[in-house]
Amino acid sequence: MSSSYDVIVVGAGAVGAACARELAHAGRRVLMLDPGRIEGAAWSASAGMLAPQIEAGRDDPLFELGLAGRAIYRDLAPALKAASGVDIGFWQEGIARVALDEVEAGELRSKVAWQRQGGHRCDWLDAAEVHSRWPWLRPTFGALWAPNEGAVNAAALVEALRADAIRHGARLEQDTITALEREGDRITGARGNGRYSADAVIIAAGAWSGRIDGLPRPLSVEPLRGQAVALDWPAGVPGAVVYSRDCYVVHRGSEAIVGATREYAGFRTETVPADIHRLADAARALSPAFAALQIRRAWAGLRPATPDGLPIIGREPRARGLWYAAGHGRNGVLLAPITGVLIRQLLAGEETLEQLDAMRPERFWSC
Ligand SMILES: Cc1cc2nc3c(=O)[nH]c(=O)nc-3n(C[C@H](O)[C@H](O)[C@H](O)COP(=O)(O)OP(=O)(O)OC[C@H]3O[C@@H](n4cnc5c(N)ncnc54)[C@H](O)[C@@H]3O)c2cc1C
C-alpha cells in the first residue's frame, strides 16, 4: 500500500479536479486517481455552458446552486490563469433561448417573469429585438435573454484545476479504481493497479462512479449519452451562444459546437450518424448562416445522470470516510467549482448551502 493521504479523489474530471483543488488549497494531502484519457469522459465532450437560468425550472434547487456555481467563475478564471497559465476560456456575454412558436414564447415569458420576480437579470426580447441583435438567426417568436449566462472550455478547465491542485501539493496518479478498501464500517482507501490509503475517499468518477466494488449500496448514477457536432463558425457572424428547443449553438474558436442528444445507451460512446445529422440540420434550421456548413467532427460523452437530475453530494451514512460528488448530469461544468467548495466545507464540518439537503446521497434509498 502506498503512503497515506488525507483524501483520495476517485476521478479527476470536472468535479473531481475541482474537489481536489479546493481540498489542496485548504492544506489537505490529496491524491487524485484517474485513468487518464477515458472514452466518453463527459468533461472532454462538454459544451461548457454556464446556464442555470436557461436550464433550471422554478423551485428547482439546481437554480440557486447553479447561480452560486456560475458566480464562482468570475474570480476562478483569472485565478486559474495566474496559477496554472491555462486560459479556461471564460466568456460571460449572455445566452438567448429563442422561441420557435407561440406556445414556447408563452412558456419562456413565464420563465422570464419568475426570474425577474426573484431579482435575477433576465429579459424578454420580442421577435423584432431578436432580429436586430442576431440578424443571422431565422425569424423567431422572441427570446429569453439571460445576460449573465456564459461558457468555459471544459477541457481547459480540467487541465487548469488539476495543475493548480498539484501546485498546492496534490498528486495525480494514473490508475483505474476498481474497488474500495474497507476496515469494519470505515472506508480506508481505494485500489486499482495500485493500493492507496486515506482518511477520506470521495467518489467523483462521473458516469463510472457506480462501477466501483465495495460501495455500501448501488449508486443511483447512470450514463446518459450526449452527442454533439462541430461546424465551422460562419464568417462575419459575431460570437454568440443560442439555445432553441432542437439544439444549442456555442461559439468556440473557429467552430460552432452544436449539441446535444440525450439517450440511455449504457456505456456506449459511439456517435449515431442519424443523430448527428439531425443536430447539424437543427443548427442549419436555426440560422441560414449555417445552411451550407459541413460537419467538421462529431463526438459523444457520458453524462452522470441521477433520477431527479440533481447531483449526489455528501457523506455516505453507511460507511465512515466515504463521500460522493457524483451525478452532475447536464450541468457538471457549471457545478464543478461549487461542488468543490461544498465538499471542502462538508469535510471540515462547516455549514454549507441550504440547497445541499436536496442533494444528499440517501434520498434515493429507503434505509
Ligand atoms: C455533449 C455534452 C455536453 C455537455 N454540456 C454541458 C454544458 O454545456 N454545461 C455543463 O455544465 N455541463 C455540460 N455537460 C455535462 C458535464 O460535462 C458533466 O456533468 C461533467 O463533466 C461531470 O463531471 P464529472 O467529473 O462528474 O464526470 P466526468 O467529466 O465524466 O469525469 C469523470 C472522471 O472520472 C474518471 N474515471 C472514470 N472511471 C474511473 C475509475 N474507475 N477510477 C478513477 N477515475 C475514473 C474519468 O477518467 C474522468 O476523468 C455536457 C455533457 C455532454 C456529454
The ligand as a Tripos MOL2 file, in Angstrom:
@<TRIPOS>MOLECULE
LIG
   53    58     1     0     0
SMALL
NO_CHARGES

@<TRIPOS>ATOM
      1 C1        -22.3410   16.5250  -25.0660 C.3       1 LIG1
      2 C2        -22.3020   17.0790  -23.6660 C.ar      1 LIG1
      3 C3        -22.4970   18.4420  -23.4570 C.ar      1 LIG1
      4 C4        -22.4700   18.9680  -22.1640 C.ar      1 LIG1
      5 N1        -22.6170   20.3060  -21.9980 N.ar      1 LIG1
      6 C5        -22.5600   20.8330  -20.7450 C.ar      1 LIG1
      7 C6        -22.6720   22.2250  -20.5590 C.ar      1 LIG1
      8 O1        -22.8440   22.9830  -21.5200 O.2       1 LIG1
      9 N2        -22.5790   22.7200  -19.2910 N.ar      1 LIG1
     10 C7        -22.3810   21.9060  -18.2110 C.ar      1 LIG1
     11 O2        -22.3190   22.3970  -17.0820 O.2       1 LIG1
     12 N3        -22.2730   20.5670  -18.3620 N.ar      1 LIG1
     13 C8        -22.3680   20.0200  -19.6030 C.ar      1 LIG1
     14 N4        -22.2540   18.6780  -19.7670 N.ar      1 LIG1
     15 C9        -22.1970   17.8290  -18.5800 C.3       1 LIG1
     16 C10       -20.8130   17.8360  -17.9500 C.3       1 LIG1
     17 O3        -19.8370   17.5730  -18.9200 O.3       1 LIG1
     18 C11       -20.7770   16.7750  -16.8490 C.3       1 LIG1
     19 O4        -21.8410   16.9960  -15.9400 O.3       1 LIG1
     20 C12       -19.4680   16.8430  -16.0630 C.3       1 LIG1
     21 O5        -18.3780   16.6550  -16.9160 O.3       1 LIG1
     22 C13       -19.4650   15.7730  -14.9690 C.3       1 LIG1
     23 O6        -18.2300   15.8520  -14.3220 O.3       1 LIG1
     24 P1        -17.6440   14.5840  -13.5490 P.3       1 LIG1
     25 O7        -16.2820   14.9670  -13.1170 O.co2     1 LIG1
     26 O8        -18.6420   14.0980  -12.5690 O.co2     1 LIG1
     27 O9        -17.5830   13.4520  -14.6920 O.3       1 LIG1
     28 P2        -16.6030   13.3900  -15.9380 P.3       1 LIG1
     29 O10       -16.4000   14.7320  -16.5060 O.co2     1 LIG1
     30 O11       -17.1180   12.3170  -16.8360 O.co2     1 LIG1
     31 O12       -15.2320   12.9010  -15.3030 O.3       1 LIG1
     32 C14       -15.1480   11.6420  -14.6800 C.3       1 LIG1
     33 C15       -13.6840   11.3200  -14.4980 C.3       1 LIG1
     34 O13       -13.6030   10.0910  -13.7840 O.3       1 LIG1
     35 C16       -12.5750    9.3160  -14.3620 C.3       1 LIG1
     36 N5        -12.8560    7.8960  -14.0750 N.ar      1 LIG1
     37 C17       -13.7620    7.0870  -14.6590 C.ar      1 LIG1
     38 N6        -13.7010    5.8540  -14.1170 N.ar      1 LIG1
     39 C18       -12.7440    5.9030  -13.1640 C.ar      1 LIG1
     40 C19       -12.2190    4.9490  -12.2490 C.ar      1 LIG1
     41 N7        -12.6860    3.6830  -12.2160 N.pl3     1 LIG1
     42 N8        -11.2180    5.3100  -11.4290 N.ar      1 LIG1
     43 C20       -10.7380    6.5800  -11.4400 C.ar      1 LIG1
     44 N9        -11.2290    7.5380  -12.2750 N.ar      1 LIG1
     45 C21       -12.2150    7.1960  -13.1200 C.ar      1 LIG1
     46 C22       -12.6260    9.6480  -15.8430 C.3       1 LIG1
     47 O14       -11.3940    9.3810  -16.4760 O.3       1 LIG1
     48 C23       -12.9650   11.1290  -15.8180 C.3       1 LIG1
     49 O15       -11.7910   11.9440  -15.8570 O.3       1 LIG1
     50 C24       -22.2510   18.1120  -21.0610 C.ar      1 LIG1
     51 C25       -22.0210   16.7560  -21.2670 C.ar      1 LIG1
     52 C26       -22.0520   16.2300  -22.5480 C.ar      1 LIG1
     53 C27       -21.8160   14.7630  -22.7390 C.3       1 LIG1
@<TRIPOS>BOND
     1     1     2 1
     2     2     3 ar
     3     2    52 ar
     4     3     4 ar
     5     4     5 ar
     6     4    50 ar
     7     5     6 ar
     8     6     7 ar
     9     6    13 1
    10     7     8 2
    11     7     9 ar
    12     9    10 ar
    13    10    11 2
    14    10    12 ar
    15    12    13 ar
    16    13    14 ar
    17    14    15 1
    18    14    50 ar
    19    15    16 1
    20    16    17 1
    21    16    18 1
    22    18    19 1
    23    18    20 1
    24    20    21 1
    25    20    22 1
    26    22    23 1
    27    23    24 1
    28    24    25 2
    29    24    26 1
    30    24    27 1
    31    27    28 1
    32    28    29 2
    33    28    30 1
    34    28    31 1
    35    31    32 1
    36    32    33 1
    37    33    34 1
    38    33    48 1
    39    34    35 1
    40    35    36 1
    41    35    46 1
    42    36    37 ar
    43    36    45 ar
    44    37    38 ar
    45    38    39 ar
    46    39    40 ar
    47    39    45 ar
    48    40    41 1
    49    40    42 ar
    50    42    43 ar
    51    43    44 ar
    52    44    45 ar
    53    46    47 1
    54    46    48 1
    55    48    49 1
    56    50    51 ar
    57    51    52 ar
    58    52    53 1
@<TRIPOS>SUBSTRUCTURE
     1 LIG1         1 GROUP 0 **** ****
